[in-house]
């Protein structure tokens, strides 16, 4: 039962599509759970559906089917008006701190704005106090100094801290960070990442981080979900996914990231071609057309995500045959 | 006595200044050397604003009119800075070719790939008419694309295909040196790996030398034979990948590695390099890294450290090299 109490966000069999009719299914039958204090990294290439998944979790998009629970409450089809109090509890930080901050506003105004939107803080003095507290929490200290600056007077790392402070000022329970450091220089990345890491360790805040950087995910996340063409193909504890990846796609992705030591062994396993468009999702396993381990069964069987033990799940007919109870016994070779 | 082979590119003490609208000057590249030998793969690594891209543009002679360049830029023995635009034009694309990060912007959106390549071939008098059309097909196949791509427009191609087309165009005039400025940074992981493997294959098959500019340390140390680390317009350390990873002499090199997460091993938490690079529109009196350096001493603030050479392309510019972090 403790697990249920720790649960903050639960996505169940969510399908999110763009366009009319059946539409293009950017997220197709995805289930994920995020607990309080947890950092979940969602890994994927362009077109994998990772950003659509985040927008669905925030309910900035409405899923076609499936359900979204936040703090135990079903928000799948909640109206925008009904969502407003929930919105305060779920905040988002975007990739580009050069675009996401209004350049005409001082830092103080940028961070105060969410308080005004949500009618928090009795008066100006109290709001300013909260603004300063949020700045201090993100390491922008002394806060009064940074509060008076304009975005152009800050470095990229400092701007991203301001964006995080503008979320923190609402004391959210969930922070979704969409590629939070990919626009930053290497020297500033660790600072922003350890800030996010610290925030969820200090409080009960959960972080869902979308990233294409496996090294970042490996180092900071508790759990990693790997997406391919609208599906989660592997999900589990970060060290398991990185050290003993099971899905051929995860294995290939890891293999092409060079180790830091130039003399360490490196055998990149290149996949052919590119992710097919969502308008032409292959039948059977979606990864089969590029899979180095493809078997005849893969052309027909669309493998579900199956638990292989230790909260580690994989969607691969061949890989899960031994480890888990096969879902499609008849189809096995 | 056999003399050392002549380098394909031999640039020494290159300085680049940009005129700012208010009359001041921004000193973007500060006395950098670049030497590229035949078939060598040189990596230039550094963070944004360190001058690495400006240095490449200076080699190509493609800097805007607001820039002034000093030093010596020799390509295949010819002194290009002395020869001016005419000298650069004689070597640009024919000996030195470049691919950029944003292949989206490098290609003309309103003409098909084939005409784009054919135009380049005709402009540089490599081929014309049907010969140019055939050569365009060869180039497209060379970079691993189907010939159907020739009939497409830029917007019909994926990021990886666009980067392959820009590679095909860069190779149109059979250059000796390929300059690549963050060629895979805008691409997805697997596509980036494919393009990098392609560049690697092309350098071998075509006997190309490569200058790879990137901020990605593991990528550059894995791809290149020799690395130059740049900071604030200066080359602060150079050596083989093993040299700079296992025996870094400059504190900035060491910190850059320490700031990089490694997916393959459980190292310590990546570090932040506090502070920011100096403003390049001002004179830096001592070592440019001094304000951020954990080992700086009095002298670092006043004396510019001169590069110390340990032979075989190994050098560093630090008053207190090898201080461990």
Boltz contact constraints between the chains, C-beta under 6 A:
constraints:
  - contact:
      token1: [A, 45]
      token2: [B, 188]
      max_distance: 6.0
  - contact:
      token1: [A, 46]
      token2: [B, 188]
      max_distance: 6.0
  - contact:
      token1: [A, 155]
      token2: [B, 276]
      max_distance: 6.0
  - contact:
      token1: [A, 185]
      token2: [B, 47]
      max_distance: 6.0
  - contact:
      token1: [A, 185]
      token2: [B, 48]
      max_distance: 6.0
  - contact:
      token1: [A, 186]
      token2: [B, 259]
      max_distance: 6.0
  - contact:
      token1: [A, 187]
      token2: [B, 259]
      max_distance: 6.0
  - contact:
      token1: [A, 187]
      token2: [B, 273]
      max_distance: 6.0
  - contact:
      token1: [A, 190]
      token2: [B, 259]
      max_distance: 6.0
  - contact:
      token1: [A, 190]
      token2: [B, 270]
      max_distance: 6.0
  - contact:
      token1: [A, 190]
      token2: [B, 271]
      max_distance: 6.0
  - contact:
      token1: [A, 190]
      token2: [B, 272]
      max_distance: 6.0
  - contact:
      token1: [A, 191]
      token2: [B, 272]
      max_distance: 6.0
  - contact:
      token1: [A, 212]
      token2: [B, 189]
      max_distance: 6.0
  - contact:
      token1: [A, 214]
      token2: [B, 263]
      max_distance: 6.0
  - contact:
      token1: [A, 215]
      token2: [B, 261]
      max_distance: 6.0
  - contact:
      token1: [A, 215]
      token2: [B, 262]
      max_distance: 6.0
  - contact:
      token1: [A, 215]
      token2: [B, 263]
      max_distance: 6.0
  - contact:
      token1: [A, 216]
      token2: [B, 261]
      max_distance: 6.0
  - contact:
      token1: [A, 218]
      token2: [B, 263]
      max_distance: 6.0
  - contact:
      token1: [A, 219]
      token2: [B, 261]
      max_distance: 6.0
  - contact:
      token1: [A, 253]
      token2: [B, 189]
      max_distance: 6.0
  - contact:
      token1: [A, 256]
      token2: [B, 193]
      max_distance: 6.0
  - contact:
      token1: [A, 257]
      token2: [B, 263]
      max_distance: 6.0
  - contact:
      token1: [A, 258]
      token2: [B, 218]
      max_distance: 6.0
  - contact:
      token1: [A, 258]
      token2: [B, 219]
      max_distance: 6.0
  - contact:
      token1: [A, 258]
      token2: [B, 222]
      max_distance: 6.0
  - contact:
      token1: [A, 259]
      token2: [B, 264]
      max_distance: 6.0
  - contact:
      token1: [A, 260]
      token2: [B, 218]
      max_distance: 6.0
  - contact:
      token1: [A, 260]
      token2: [B, 260]
      max_distance: 6.0
  - contact:
      token1: [A, 260]
      token2: [B, 262]
      max_distance: 6.0
  - contact:
      token1: [A, 262]
      token2: [B, 221]
      max_distance: 6.0
  - contact:
      token1: [A, 262]
      token2: [B, 222]
      max_distance: 6.0
  - contact:
      token1: [A, 262]
      token2: [B, 241]
      max_distance: 6.0
  - contact:
      token1: [A, 262]
      token2: [B, 242]
      max_distance: 6.0
  - contact:
      token1: [A, 262]
      token2: [B, 245]
      max_distance: 6.0
  - contact:
      token1: [A, 263]
      token2: [B, 242]
      max_distance: 6.0
  - contact:
      token1: [A, 268]
      token2: [B, 193]
      max_distance: 6.0
  - contact:
      token1: [A, 270]
      token2: [B, 193]
      max_distance: 6.0
  - contact:
      token1: [A, 270]
      token2: [B, 194]
      max_distance: 6.0
  - contact:
      token1: [A, 270]
      token2: [B, 197]
      max_distance: 6.0
  - contact:
      token1: [A, 271]
      token2: [B, 190]
      max_distance: 6.0
  - contact:
      token1: [A, 274]
      token2: [B, 158]
      max_distance: 6.0
  - contact:
      token1: [A, 274]
      token2: [B, 160]
      max_distance: 6.0
